[in-house]
Every structure is written in structure tokens, then in C-alpha cells.
Amino acid sequence: MDRQAAVIKSEMTQTRADLDYKLSQLEARAREMTPRRYVQRHMPEYFWEGTIGSALLAIGGWMAWRHYRPA
């Protein structure tokens, strides 16, 4: 009977360790998904990249608007 109890206790310990590991992984993923981290990953690093990108978008929009013909 003691052997079965030891096996069950060992399995419980392993399961607890696995769950703790999974929980820590989920917490790390949740920290990476905060809005601030998302913006840091996806926004341009340099100010001029964003400025040039915005200017090109505005020029492209203006050119598209000029060629739009209402039906």
C-alpha cells in the first residue's frame, strides 16, 4: 500500500510541476500581449520611418482620390 501511495504522490508532484510550468508560460505570454509590448514590436523603430510611411500613405490616398470617379 505504501508503494501505491508513493506512486500517487509522485504523480501528483509531477502534475503540479507541469501545471506550474504551464501557468508560468501563460503568464509570460500574457505579459508579451500587453498593448505596450505589441506596439513596441510592430511600430517602426525610427521616427523618420513612421513619418515617411505616413507621408507616402497620404500621397497615395490623395492620388487615389483624384482618380475616383463617382458613378
N, C-alpha and C positions, 0 to 999 in steps of 0.2 A: 504494500500500500504506500509505503514511503517513496518508492521509486516512481509510482504514478503521480504522486503529489509533486515530486521534484520535476518531472517532465512537464506537468501542467504549469508549474511556477516558471519554468524556463521558457515555455511558450508564451506565457503572459508577459514576461520580461522582454522577450524579443518583439512581441506585438506592440508593447508600449514604446520601445525604442524606435520601431518602424513608424508608428504614428507620430512620435515627437519629431522625427526627421521630416516626414511629410508636412507636418504643421510648420516647421521652420522654413521649408521650401516654399510653401504657400504664402507665408508672411513676407519672405524675400520678394516673391513675385508681386505681391500687393504693394510693397514699397516701390518697386520699379514701375508700377502702373499709375502712380500719382500724377496728377496733371503737370506738376512742375518737372518731373523727370521725363514725361512724354514730350513736353516742349523742348527740353534740353536735347533730347535725342533727335528730334525731327526738324527743328528750326535751323536755319543756316548759322554757321559758326561766326561768320564775319558780318558786320553791319552792312558793308557795301554789297555783299551778295544779296541780301534782302532788299536793299534799295534798288539795285539794278533789276532784280526779278520783278519788283512792284512796278517799276517804270516800263519794263517790257510788257507786262500784263496790261497796263493802262494803254499803251500804244496799240497793242493787238486788239484790245476791246474797241478803241476808237476807230481803228481801220475796219473792223467787222461791222461796227455801227454805221459807218459811212456807206458800206456796200449793201446794207439791208434795204430791201425794197418791200414796202407793205403791199399785200395782195389786194 
